[in-house]
Amino acid sequence: MISFTSSINLIQKNVSKSIKSEFIDIKESFGRILASDLYSKCDYPRENLSSMDGAVIFKSDLKMKEIEIIGEIKAGDSFANDFGKGQSKLIFTGGIVPGINKIIIPKEQFIISENKLIMKDRKVQAFIRGKGSDFKKKELCLSKNTKMTCRTIALAAAMRINKIKVFKKPEVIVIITGDELISSKKEGPLVISTNQIMIKKIVDEFGGNLKKIYIVKDKIEDLEKLINKLRDFDILITSGGISRGKYDLVKKVLSNQKMKILFDRVSIKPGKPTTFGKFSKNRYFLGLPGNPVSCFTSLVFFFSAFINCFYGMNYLNISKTKLTLNNNLKRNKHLTLFLRIKRIKNKPNFFNVFSKQDSAQMKILSESNGILIRKPFEKNLKKGTECNVLLYENILNNKI
């Protein structure tokens, strides 16, 4: 049995960065990783544009008392005709500023009388957004390995880019084992397969491409038959069948498929039987326990480690929040503990640790909103101690 830290280190040592890429529509690129630099196809702004509603005049006409108004320029106009000295046009925010040597007079600085612009205030400011002042054509704006957010997608769209080259998501296949999960001809399953719900959501949210979920009985021949037909996956995730009982067959079957087990027992609670292995050709295996809490916590910590290694960057920034403990906790023993916690409603900077931490208790998992990680042999923690906790709301700190 190895420590939690050592197990994460083994994943980081053995999972290589993927270089597989594909072209996708920019609109579908949220959360994807750029596989090449992006250069702008245009200047932005495309022309000199007004940053105010007002009037555009020659700078040399600023001292004139009255200036003739000969038209207007709207933001949607694709072209704006120039005009002569002593003339002006009303202009709206985003409108093209025609010609050269022009300034924008905000509407608050003039009045209009008989189609004449009469100056009230001759204060001059920079109300023109110059052509290419944000970025220029052929300028590098987004670098390889950038994670696409709503902000970078908007930038790429402004660069007039429709398709981008991104690294492929890891292809994930999931196998859930257990006779109790299979319906008989006359009755439903004894146990509802809740783990597949959690696995699907977390794989999707963590940046994986879930191809298929299979549910298989605890029979060697059934599991072998399924695994023999699996193709084109980067990681195989299983739930159940990895402990040391009579019907825990997953590791035995996979070892016969030339999978090298890197670790199969971790000194954590819950999740001790969590297993990680490697097939040939950069294909990997993550074996999750069958108990739902163990499945959830192991997926959060070990699958996130795999994802970051697969992308070769800190794709998932699982940040922690400092909150104040509202319980007294005894000295920890030799295991790393993942304790379910709950923030106190009327005191959001405080949290309680649930007294019941059984790995099969779905209700407490549902009621919890975070995890306190306790290191091996950690000393007593007294009420009022500030602790770093992992809040579920912060697991994906990449929404925008």
MARDREN-816217 format. One record per residue (C-alpha): residue in one letter; chain; y, x, z; residue number from 0. Coordinates in steps of 0.5 Angstrom, whole numbers, plus 500, padded with zeros to 3 digits. Layout:
@aa = a ch = A north = Y east = X up = Z i = NUM .
...
END
This chain:
@aa = m ch = A north = 500 east = 500 up = 500 i = 0 .
@aa = i ch = A north = 507 east = 503 up = 498 i = 1 .
@aa = s ch = A north = 514 east = 501 up = 501 i = 2 .
@aa = f ch = A north = 519 east = 497 up = 497 i = 3 .
@aa = t ch = A north = 523 east = 502 up = 495 i = 4 .
@aa = s ch = A north = 517 east = 506 up = 492 i = 5 .
@aa = s ch = A north = 515 east = 500 up = 488 i = 6 .
@aa = i ch = A north = 522 east = 499 up = 485 i = 7 .
@aa = n ch = A north = 522 east = 507 up = 484 i = 8 .
@aa = l ch = A north = 515 east = 506 up = 480 i = 9 .
@aa = i ch = A north = 518 east = 501 up = 475 i = 10 .
@aa = q ch = A north = 524 east = 505 up = 474 i = 11 .
@aa = k ch = A north = 520 east = 511 up = 472 i = 12 .
@aa = n ch = A north = 515 east = 507 up = 468 i = 13 .
@aa = v ch = A north = 519 east = 502 up = 464 i = 14 .
@aa = s ch = A north = 522 east = 505 up = 458 i = 15 .
@aa = k ch = A north = 529 east = 502 up = 455 i = 16 .
@aa = s ch = A north = 527 east = 498 up = 449 i = 17 .
@aa = i ch = A north = 531 east = 499 up = 442 i = 18 .
@aa = k ch = A north = 528 east = 493 up = 438 i = 19 .
@aa = s ch = A north = 534 east = 489 up = 436 i = 20 .
@aa = e ch = A north = 536 east = 483 up = 431 i = 21 .
@aa = f ch = A north = 542 east = 480 up = 428 i = 22 .
@aa = i ch = A north = 544 east = 473 up = 431 i = 23 .
@aa = d ch = A north = 550 east = 469 up = 430 i = 24 .
@aa = i ch = A north = 556 east = 470 up = 435 i = 25 .
@aa = k ch = A north = 556 east = 463 up = 438 i = 26 .
@aa = e ch = A north = 549 east = 464 up = 440 i = 27 .
@aa = s ch = A north = 550 east = 471 up = 444 i = 28 .
@aa = f ch = A north = 552 east = 470 up = 451 i = 29 .
@aa = g ch = A north = 549 east = 474 up = 455 i = 30 .
@aa = r ch = A north = 546 east = 479 up = 450 i = 31 .
@aa = i ch = A north = 547 east = 486 up = 449 i = 32 .
@aa = l ch = A north = 550 east = 489 up = 443 i = 33 .
@aa = a ch = A north = 546 east = 494 up = 439 i = 34 .
@aa = s ch = A north = 552 east = 497 up = 435 i = 35 .
@aa = d ch = A north = 559 east = 498 up = 436 i = 36 .
@aa = l ch = A north = 564 east = 493 up = 433 i = 37 .
@aa = y ch = A north = 570 east = 494 up = 429 i = 38 .
@aa = s ch = A north = 575 east = 489 up = 428 i = 39 .
@aa = k ch = A north = 575 east = 486 up = 421 i = 40 .
@aa = c ch = A north = 583 east = 485 up = 421 i = 41 .
@aa = d ch = A north = 589 east = 486 up = 425 i = 42 .
@aa = y ch = A north = 591 east = 482 up = 431 i = 43 .
@aa = p ch = A north = 596 east = 478 up = 431 i = 44 .
@aa = r ch = A north = 595 east = 478 up = 423 i = 45 .
@aa = e ch = A north = 602 east = 478 up = 422 i = 46 .
@aa = n ch = A north = 609 east = 478 up = 426 i = 47 .
@aa = l ch = A north = 608 east = 472 up = 431 i = 48 .
@aa = s ch = A north = 613 east = 468 up = 435 i = 49 .
@aa = s ch = A north = 611 east = 468 up = 442 i = 50 .
@aa = m ch = A north = 616 east = 462 up = 444 i = 51 .
@aa = d ch = A north = 619 east = 456 up = 441 i = 52 .
@aa = g ch = A north = 626 east = 457 up = 438 i = 53 .
@aa = a ch = A north = 629 east = 460 up = 432 i = 54 .
@aa = v ch = A north = 628 east = 466 up = 428 i = 55 .
@aa = i ch = A north = 635 east = 469 up = 426 i = 56 .
@aa = f ch = A north = 637 east = 476 up = 423 i = 57 .
@aa = k ch = A north = 639 east = 481 up = 429 i = 58 .
@aa = s ch = A north = 645 east = 482 up = 425 i = 59 .
@aa = d ch = A north = 647 east = 475 up = 426 i = 60 .
@aa = l ch = A north = 647 east = 475 up = 433 i = 61 .
@aa = k ch = A north = 654 east = 475 up = 434 i = 62 .
@aa = m ch = A north = 655 east = 469 up = 429 i = 63 .
@aa = k ch = A north = 658 east = 462 up = 433 i = 64 .
@aa = e ch = A north = 654 east = 458 up = 428 i = 65 .
@aa = i ch = A north = 648 east = 459 up = 423 i = 66 .
@aa = e ch = A north = 645 east = 455 up = 418 i = 67 .
@aa = i ch = A north = 638 east = 452 up = 419 i = 68 .
@aa = i ch = A north = 634 east = 451 up = 413 i = 69 .
@aa = g ch = A north = 627 east = 449 up = 415 i = 70 .
@aa = e ch = A north = 622 east = 451 up = 420 i = 71 .
@aa = i ch = A north = 616 east = 455 up = 421 i = 72 .
@aa = k ch = A north = 609 east = 452 up = 425 i = 73 .
@aa = a ch = A north = 604 east = 456 up = 428 i = 74 .
@aa = g ch = A north = 599 east = 453 up = 423 i = 75 .
@aa = d ch = A north = 603 east = 455 up = 417 i = 76 .
@aa = s ch = A north = 599 east = 461 up = 413 i = 77 .
@aa = f ch = A north = 605 east = 463 up = 410 i = 78 .
@aa = a ch = A north = 613 east = 463 up = 411 i = 79 .
@aa = n ch = A north = 618 east = 464 up = 406 i = 80 .
@aa = d ch = A north = 624 east = 469 up = 408 i = 81 .
@aa = f ch = A north = 631 east = 467 up = 408 i = 82 .
@aa = g ch = A north = 638 east = 470 up = 408 i = 83 .
@aa = k ch = A north = 643 east = 472 up = 413 i = 84 .
@aa = g ch = A north = 647 east = 467 up = 416 i = 85 .
@aa = q ch = A north = 641 east = 463 up = 415 i = 86 .
@aa = s ch = A north = 635 east = 461 up = 420 i = 87 .
@aa = k ch = A north = 629 east = 457 up = 421 i = 88 .
@aa = l ch = A north = 626 east = 453 up = 427 i = 89 .
@aa = i ch = A north = 620 east = 457 up = 429 i = 90 .
@aa = f ch = A north = 614 east = 455 up = 434 i = 91 .
@aa = t ch = A north = 610 east = 459 up = 438 i = 92 .
@aa = g ch = A north = 605 east = 462 up = 434 i = 93 .
@aa = g ch = A north = 609 east = 461 up = 428 i = 94 .
@aa = i ch = A north = 610 east = 467 up = 423 i = 95 .
@aa = v ch = A north = 616 east = 471 up = 423 i = 96 .
@aa = p ch = A north = 618 east = 472 up = 416 i = 97 .
@aa = g ch = A north = 621 east = 479 up = 413 i = 98 .
@aa = i ch = A north = 624 east = 484 up = 417 i = 99 .
@aa = n ch = A north = 630 east = 485 up = 422 i = 100 .
@aa = k ch = A north = 629 east = 479 up = 425 i = 101 .
@aa = i ch = A north = 629 east = 476 up = 433 i = 102 .
@aa = i ch = A north = 627 east = 470 up = 436 i = 103 .
@aa = i ch = A north = 632 east = 466 up = 440 i = 104 .
@aa = p ch = A north = 629 east = 461 up = 445 i = 105 .
@aa = k ch = A north = 631 east = 454 up = 444 i = 106 .
@aa = e ch = A north = 634 east = 454 up = 451 i = 107 .
@aa = q ch = A north = 639 east = 459 up = 448 i = 108 .
@aa = f ch = A north = 642 east = 454 up = 443 i = 109 .
@aa = i ch = A north = 644 east = 447 up = 441 i = 110 .
@aa = i ch = A north = 643 east = 444 up = 434 i = 111 .
@aa = s ch = A north = 649 east = 440 up = 431 i = 112 .
@aa = e ch = A north = 649 east = 438 up = 424 i = 113 .
@aa = n ch = A north = 644 east = 442 up = 422 i = 114 .
@aa = k ch = A north = 647 east = 448 up = 425 i = 115 .
@aa = l ch = A north = 645 east = 453 up = 430 i = 116 .
@aa = i ch = A north = 650 east = 454 up = 436 i = 117 .
@aa = m ch = A north = 649 east = 460 up = 440 i = 118 .
@aa = k ch = A north = 650 east = 458 up = 448 i = 119 .
@aa = d ch = A north = 647 east = 465 up = 450 i = 120 .
@aa = r ch = A north = 646 east = 471 up = 446 i = 121 .
@aa = k ch = A north = 641 east = 475 up = 451 i = 122 .
@aa = v ch = A north = 636 east = 479 up = 447 i = 123 .
@aa = q ch = A north = 629 east = 480 up = 449 i = 124 .
@aa = a ch = A north = 622 east = 481 up = 445 i = 125 .
@aa = f ch = A north = 619 east = 475 up = 443 i = 126 .
@aa = i ch = A north = 615 east = 477 up = 437 i = 127 .
@aa = r ch = A north = 608 east = 479 up = 438 i = 128 .
@aa = g ch = A north = 608 east = 485 up = 433 i = 129 .
@aa = k ch = A north = 602 east = 485 up = 427 i = 130 .
@aa = g ch = A north = 596 east = 489 up = 430 i = 131 .
@aa = s ch = A north = 599 east = 489 up = 437 i = 132 .
@aa = d ch = A north = 593 east = 487 up = 440 i = 133 .
@aa = f ch = A north = 588 east = 491 up = 436 i = 134 .
@aa = k ch = A north = 588 east = 493 up = 429 i = 135 .
@aa = k ch = A north = 583 east = 493 up = 423 i = 136 .
@aa = k ch = A north = 578 east = 498 up = 423 i = 137 .
@aa = e ch = A north = 579 east = 499 up = 431 i = 138 .
@aa = l ch = A north = 573 east = 500 up = 436 i = 139 .
@aa = c ch = A north = 574 east = 494 up = 440 i = 140 .
@aa = l ch = A north = 567 east = 493 up = 443 i = 141 .
@aa = s ch = A north = 562 east = 498 up = 444 i = 142 .
@aa = k ch = A north = 555 east = 499 up = 444 i = 143 .
@aa = n ch = A north = 551 east = 496 up = 450 i = 144 .
@aa = t ch = A north = 557 east = 491 up = 452 i = 145 .
@aa = k ch = A north = 554 east = 485 up = 455 i = 146 .
@aa = m ch = A north = 557 east = 479 up = 452 i = 147 .
@aa = t ch = A north = 561 east = 474 up = 456 i = 148 .
@aa = c ch = A north = 565 east = 468 up = 454 i = 149 .
@aa = r ch = A north = 571 east = 473 up = 454 i = 150 .
@aa = t ch = A north = 568 east = 478 up = 449 i = 151 .
@aa = i ch = A north = 565 east = 473 up = 445 i = 152 .
@aa = a ch = A north = 572 east = 470 up = 444 i = 153 .
@aa = l ch = A north = 574 east = 477 up = 442 i = 154 .
@aa = a ch = A north = 569 east = 478 up = 437 i = 155 .
@aa = a ch = A north = 571 east = 472 up = 434 i = 156 .
@aa = a ch = A north = 578 east = 474 up = 433 i = 157 .
@aa = m ch = A north = 576 east = 480 up = 430 i = 158 .
@aa = r ch = A north = 573 east = 476 up = 425 i = 159 .
@aa = i ch = A north = 566 east = 477 up = 426 i = 160 .
@aa = n ch = A north = 560 east = 472 up = 425 i = 161 .
@aa = k ch = A north = 554 east = 476 up = 426 i = 162 .
@aa = i ch = A north = 552 east = 481 up = 431 i = 163 .
@aa = k ch = A north = 547 east = 486 up = 432 i = 164 .
@aa = v ch = A north = 544 east = 486 up = 439 i = 165 .
@aa = f ch = A north = 538 east = 488 up = 443 i = 166 .
@aa = k ch = A north = 532 east = 483 up = 443 i = 167 .
@aa = k ch = A north = 530 east = 480 up = 449 i = 168 .
@aa = p ch = A north = 524 east = 482 up = 453 i = 169 .
@aa = e ch = A north = 518 east = 477 up = 450 i = 170 .
@aa = v ch = A north = 515 east = 474 up = 456 i = 171 .
@aa = i ch = A north = 508 east = 471 up = 457 i = 172 .
@aa = v ch = A north = 506 east = 467 up = 463 i = 173 .
@aa = i ch = A north = 499 east = 465 up = 466 i = 174 .
@aa = i ch = A north = 498 east = 461 up = 472 i = 175 .
@aa = t ch = A north = 491 east = 461 up = 475 i = 176 .
@aa = g ch = A north = 488 east = 456 up = 479 i = 177 .
@aa = d ch = A north = 483 east = 451 up = 479 i = 178 .
@aa = e ch = A north = 487 east = 447 up = 483 i = 179 .
@aa = l ch = A north = 492 east = 446 up = 478 i = 180 .
@aa = i ch = A north = 488 east = 444 up = 473 i = 181 .
@aa = s ch = A north = 487 east = 436 up = 472 i = 182 .
@aa = s ch = A north = 480 east = 433 up = 471 i = 183 .
@aa = k ch = A north = 479 east = 428 up = 467 i = 184 .
@aa = k ch = A north = 480 east = 422 up = 472 i = 185 .
@aa = e ch = A north = 485 east = 425 up = 477 i = 186 .
@aa = g ch = A north = 491 east = 429 up = 477 i = 187 .
@aa = p ch = A north = 491 east = 436 up = 479 i = 188 .
@aa = l ch = A north = 490 east = 438 up = 487 i = 189 .
@aa = v ch = A north = 496 east = 442 up = 487 i = 190 .
@aa = i ch = A north = 503 east = 441 up = 483 i = 191 .
@aa = s ch = A north = 504 east = 448 up = 479 i = 192 .
@aa = t ch = A north = 511 east = 449 up = 482 i = 193 .
@aa = n ch = A north = 511 east = 456 up = 480 i = 194 .
@aa = q ch = A north = 512 east = 455 up = 473 i = 195 .
@aa = i ch = A north = 518 east = 451 up = 474 i = 196 .
@aa = m ch = A north = 521 east = 457 up = 478 i = 197 .
@aa = i ch = A north = 518 east = 463 up = 473 i = 198 .
@aa = k ch = A north = 521 east = 459 up = 467 i = 199 .
@aa = k ch = A north = 528 east = 458 up = 470 i = 200 .
@aa = i ch = A north = 529 east = 465 up = 473 i = 201 .
@aa = v ch = A north = 526 east = 469 up = 466 i = 202 .
@aa = d ch = A north = 531 east = 465 up = 462 i = 203 .
@aa = e ch = A north = 537 east = 466 up = 467 i = 204 .
@aa = f ch = A north = 535 east = 474 up = 468 i = 205 .
@aa = g ch = A north = 535 east = 475 up = 460 i = 206 .
@aa = g ch = A north = 528 east = 474 up = 458 i = 207 .
@aa = n ch = A north = 525 east = 470 up = 452 i = 208 .
@aa = l ch = A north = 519 east = 466 up = 455 i = 209 .
@aa = k ch = A north = 515 east = 465 up = 449 i = 210 .
@aa = k ch = A north = 509 east = 461 up = 453 i = 211 .
@aa = i ch = A north = 506 east = 459 up = 460 i = 212 .
@aa = y ch = A north = 499 east = 458 up = 460 i = 213 .
@aa = i ch = A north = 495 east = 455 up = 466 i = 214 .
@aa = v ch = A north = 488 east = 458 up = 467 i = 215 .
@aa = k ch = A north = 482 east = 456 up = 471 i = 216 .
@aa = d ch = A north = 479 east = 461 up = 476 i = 217 .
@aa = k ch = A north = 474 east = 464 up = 471 i = 218 .
@aa = i ch = A north = 473 east = 471 up = 468 i = 219 .
@aa = e ch = A north = 471 east = 468 up = 462 i = 220 .
@aa = d ch = A north = 477 east = 463 up = 461 i = 221 .
@aa = l ch = A north = 482 east = 469 up = 463 i = 222 .
@aa = e ch = A north = 479 east = 474 up = 458 i = 223 .
@aa = k ch = A north = 479 east = 469 up = 452 i = 224 .
@aa = l ch = A north = 486 east = 468 up = 453 i = 225 .
@aa = i ch = A north = 488 east = 475 up = 454 i = 226 .
@aa = n ch = A north = 484 east = 477 up = 448 i = 227 .
@aa = k ch = A north = 488 east = 473 up = 444 i = 228 .
@aa = l ch = A north = 495 east = 474 up = 447 i = 229 .
@aa = r ch = A north = 500 east = 478 up = 442 i = 230 .
@aa = d ch = A north = 507 east = 480 up = 441 i = 231 .
@aa = f ch = A north = 509 east = 481 up = 449 i = 232 .
@aa = d ch = A north = 513 east = 486 up = 453 i = 233 .
@aa = i ch = A north = 511 east = 483 up = 459 i = 234 .
@aa = l ch = A north = 505 east = 479 up = 462 i = 235 .
@aa = i ch = A north = 507 east = 475 up = 468 i = 236 .
@aa = t ch = A north = 502 east = 472 up = 472 i = 237 .
@aa = s ch = A north = 502 east = 468 up = 478 i = 238 .
@aa = g ch = A north = 496 east = 467 up = 483 i = 239 .
@aa = g ch = A north = 489 east = 471 up = 483 i = 240 .
@aa = i ch = A north = 492 east = 478 up = 485 i = 241 .
@aa = s ch = A north = 490 east = 478 up = 492 i = 242 .
@aa = r ch = A north = 483 east = 480 up = 495 i = 243 .
@aa = g ch = A north = 479 east = 474 up = 495 i = 244 .
@aa = k ch = A north = 473 east = 472 up = 491 i = 245 .
@aa = y ch = A north = 477 east = 468 up = 486 i = 246 .
@aa = d ch = A north = 482 east = 473 up = 485 i = 247 .
@aa = l ch = A north = 480 east = 476 up = 478 i = 248 .
@aa = v ch = A north = 487 east = 477 up = 475 i = 249 .
@aa = k ch = A north = 487 east = 485 up = 476 i = 250 .
@aa = k ch = A north = 479 east = 486 up = 475 i = 251 .
@aa = v ch = A north = 480 east = 482 up = 468 i = 252 .
@aa = l ch = A north = 486 east = 486 up = 466 i = 253 .
@aa = s ch = A north = 484 east = 493 up = 468 i = 254 .
@aa = n ch = A north = 478 east = 492 up = 463 i = 255 .
@aa = q ch = A north = 484 east = 491 up = 458 i = 256 .
@aa = k ch = A north = 486 east = 498 up = 459 i = 257 .
@aa = m ch = A north = 492 east = 496 up = 463 i = 258 .
@aa = k ch = A north = 494 east = 502 up = 468 i = 259 .
@aa = i ch = A north = 496 east = 499 up = 475 i = 260 .
@aa = l ch = A north = 502 east = 502 up = 478 i = 261 .
@aa = f ch = A north = 502 east = 499 up = 485 i = 262 .
@aa = d ch = A north = 498 east = 493 up = 487 i = 263 .
@aa = r ch = A north = 500 east = 492 up = 494 i = 264 .
@aa = v ch = A north = 507 east = 493 up = 497 i = 265 .
@aa = s ch = A north = 509 east = 493 up = 504 i = 266 .
@aa = i ch = A north = 514 east = 487 up = 504 i = 267 .
@aa = k ch = A north = 513 east = 480 up = 507 i = 268 .
@aa = p ch = A north = 513 east = 475 up = 503 i = 269 .
@aa = g ch = A north = 510 east = 478 up = 497 i = 270 .
@aa = k ch = A north = 505 east = 483 up = 499 i = 271 .
@aa = p ch = A north = 500 east = 483 up = 493 i = 272 .
@aa = t ch = A north = 505 east = 484 up = 488 i = 273 .
@aa = t ch = A north = 502 east = 488 up = 482 i = 274 .
@aa = f ch = A north = 505 east = 492 up = 477 i = 275 .
@aa = g ch = A north = 502 east = 495 up = 471 i = 276 .
@aa = k ch = A north = 503 east = 498 up = 464 i = 277 .
@aa = f ch = A north = 499 east = 497 up = 458 i = 278 .
@aa = s ch = A north = 499 east = 501 up = 452 i = 279 .
@aa = k ch = A north = 505 east = 501 up = 447 i = 280 .
@aa = n ch = A north = 511 east = 499 up = 452 i = 281 .
@aa = r ch = A north = 508 east = 493 up = 455 i = 282 .
@aa = y ch = A north = 508 east = 491 up = 462 i = 283 .
@aa = f ch = A north = 505 east = 487 up = 467 i = 284 .
@aa = l ch = A north = 508 east = 483 up = 473 i = 285 .
@aa = g ch = A north = 503 east = 480 up = 478 i = 286 .
@aa = l ch = A north = 506 east = 475 up = 483 i = 287 .
@aa = p ch = A north = 503 east = 472 up = 489 i = 288 .
@aa = g ch = A north = 501 east = 464 up = 488 i = 289 .
@aa = n ch = A north = 505 east = 462 up = 494 i = 290 .
@aa = p ch = A north = 511 east = 459 up = 492 i = 291 .
@aa = v ch = A north = 516 east = 463 up = 497 i = 292 .
@aa = s ch = A north = 512 east = 470 up = 495 i = 293 .
@aa = c ch = A north = 513 east = 468 up = 488 i = 294 .
@aa = f ch = A north = 520 east = 467 up = 488 i = 295 .
@aa = t ch = A north = 522 east = 473 up = 492 i = 296 .
@aa = s ch = A north = 518 east = 478 up = 488 i = 297 .
@aa = l ch = A north = 520 east = 475 up = 481 i = 298 .
@aa = v ch = A north = 527 east = 476 up = 484 i = 299 .
@aa = f ch = A north = 527 east = 483 up = 486 i = 300 .
@aa = f ch = A north = 521 east = 486 up = 481 i = 301 .
@aa = f ch = A north = 523 east = 482 up = 475 i = 302 .
@aa = s ch = A north = 530 east = 484 up = 476 i = 303 .
@aa = a ch = A north = 528 east = 491 up = 476 i = 304 .
@aa = f ch = A north = 524 east = 491 up = 470 i = 305 .
@aa = i ch = A north = 530 east = 487 up = 466 i = 306 .
@aa = n ch = A north = 535 east = 493 up = 468 i = 307 .
@aa = c ch = A north = 530 east = 498 up = 466 i = 308 .
@aa = f ch = A north = 528 east = 494 up = 459 i = 309 .
@aa = y ch = A north = 536 east = 494 up = 457 i = 310 .
@aa = g ch = A north = 537 east = 501 up = 460 i = 311 .
@aa = m ch = A north = 543 east = 498 up = 464 i = 312 .
@aa = n ch = A north = 545 east = 494 up = 470 i = 313 .
@aa = y ch = A north = 544 east = 488 up = 466 i = 314 .
@aa = l ch = A north = 543 east = 484 up = 473 i = 315 .
@aa = n ch = A north = 548 east = 486 up = 478 i = 316 .
@aa = i ch = A north = 545 east = 483 up = 484 i = 317 .
@aa = s ch = A north = 550 east = 483 up = 489 i = 318 .
@aa = k ch = A north = 550 east = 482 up = 496 i = 319 .
@aa = t ch = A north = 555 east = 479 up = 501 i = 320 .
@aa = k ch = A north = 557 east = 480 up = 508 i = 321 .
@aa = l ch = A north = 556 east = 475 up = 513 i = 322 .
@aa = t ch = A north = 556 east = 474 up = 520 i = 323 .
@aa = l ch = A north = 549 east = 473 up = 524 i = 324 .
@aa = n ch = A north = 548 east = 467 up = 528 i = 325 .
@aa = n ch = A north = 541 east = 468 up = 531 i = 326 .
@aa = n ch = A north = 538 east = 474 up = 535 i = 327 .
@aa = l ch = A north = 533 east = 478 up = 531 i = 328 .
@aa = k ch = A north = 528 east = 482 up = 534 i = 329 .
@aa = r ch = A north = 526 east = 489 up = 532 i = 330 .
@aa = n ch = A north = 523 east = 489 up = 525 i = 331 .
@aa = k ch = A north = 516 east = 492 up = 524 i = 332 .
@aa = h ch = A north = 513 east = 496 up = 518 i = 333 .
@aa = l ch = A north = 514 east = 491 up = 513 i = 334 .
@aa = t ch = A north = 521 east = 490 up = 509 i = 335 .
@aa = l ch = A north = 522 east = 483 up = 510 i = 336 .
@aa = f ch = A north = 525 east = 478 up = 506 i = 337 .
@aa = l ch = A north = 528 east = 472 up = 510 i = 338 .
@aa = r ch = A north = 530 east = 466 up = 508 i = 339 .
@aa = i ch = A north = 537 east = 464 up = 511 i = 340 .
@aa = k ch = A north = 542 east = 459 up = 511 i = 341 .
@aa = r ch = A north = 550 east = 459 up = 511 i = 342 .
@aa = i ch = A north = 553 east = 454 up = 517 i = 343 .
@aa = k ch = A north = 556 east = 449 up = 513 i = 344 .
@aa = n ch = A north = 563 east = 448 up = 518 i = 345 .
@aa = k ch = A north = 563 east = 456 up = 519 i = 346 .
@aa = p ch = A north = 561 east = 459 up = 512 i = 347 .
@aa = n ch = A north = 562 east = 466 up = 514 i = 348 .
@aa = f ch = A north = 556 east = 465 up = 519 i = 349 .
@aa = f ch = A north = 549 east = 464 up = 517 i = 350 .
@aa = n ch = A north = 542 east = 462 up = 521 i = 351 .
@aa = v ch = A north = 535 east = 465 up = 519 i = 352 .
@aa = f ch = A north = 530 east = 460 up = 519 i = 353 .
@aa = s ch = A north = 525 east = 461 up = 525 i = 354 .
@aa = k ch = A north = 519 east = 459 up = 520 i = 355 .
@aa = q ch = A north = 518 east = 464 up = 514 i = 356 .
@aa = d ch = A north = 511 east = 462 up = 512 i = 357 .
@aa = s ch = A north = 511 east = 463 up = 504 i = 358 .
@aa = a ch = A north = 508 east = 457 up = 503 i = 359 .
@aa = q ch = A north = 514 east = 452 up = 505 i = 360 .
@aa = m ch = A north = 517 east = 449 up = 499 i = 361 .
@aa = k ch = A north = 522 east = 445 up = 503 i = 362 .
@aa = i ch = A north = 525 east = 451 up = 507 i = 363 .
@aa = l ch = A north = 526 east = 455 up = 501 i = 364 .
@aa = s ch = A north = 529 east = 449 up = 498 i = 365 .
@aa = e ch = A north = 534 east = 449 up = 504 i = 366 .
@aa = s ch = A north = 536 east = 456 up = 504 i = 367 .
@aa = n ch = A north = 541 east = 459 up = 500 i = 368 .
@aa = g ch = A north = 540 east = 466 up = 501 i = 369 .
@aa = i ch = A north = 536 east = 472 up = 503 i = 370 .
@aa = l ch = A north = 537 east = 477 up = 509 i = 371 .
@aa = i ch = A north = 533 east = 484 up = 507 i = 372 .
@aa = r ch = A north = 530 east = 487 up = 513 i = 373 .
@aa = k ch = A north = 528 east = 494 up = 513 i = 374 .
@aa = p ch = A north = 522 east = 497 up = 516 i = 375 .
@aa = f ch = A north = 523 east = 499 up = 524 i = 376 .
@aa = e ch = A north = 530 east = 496 up = 524 i = 377 .
@aa = k ch = A north = 533 east = 495 up = 531 i = 378 .
@aa = n ch = A north = 534 east = 488 up = 534 i = 379 .
@aa = l ch = A north = 540 east = 485 up = 531 i = 380 .
@aa = k ch = A north = 544 east = 481 up = 536 i = 381 .
@aa = k ch = A north = 548 east = 474 up = 534 i = 382 .
@aa = g ch = A north = 555 east = 476 up = 531 i = 383 .
@aa = t ch = A north = 552 east = 482 up = 527 i = 384 .
@aa = e ch = A north = 555 east = 483 up = 520 i = 385 .
@aa = c ch = A north = 550 east = 483 up = 515 i = 386 .
@aa = n ch = A north = 549 east = 484 up = 508 i = 387 .
@aa = v ch = A north = 546 east = 478 up = 505 i = 388 .
@aa = l ch = A north = 543 east = 476 up = 498 i = 389 .
@aa = l ch = A north = 546 east = 469 up = 496 i = 390 .
@aa = y ch = A north = 543 east = 466 up = 491 i = 391 .
@aa = e ch = A north = 549 east = 464 up = 488 i = 392 .
@aa = n ch = A north = 551 east = 471 up = 487 i = 393 .
@aa = i ch = A north = 544 east = 473 up = 484 i = 394 .
@aa = l ch = A north = 547 east = 472 up = 477 i = 395 .
@aa = n ch = A north = 554 east = 475 up = 477 i = 396 .
@aa = n ch = A north = 555 east = 475 up = 470 i = 397 .
@aa = k ch = A north = 557 east = 467 up = 468 i = 398 .
@aa = i ch = A north = 563 east = 469 up = 465 i = 399 .
END
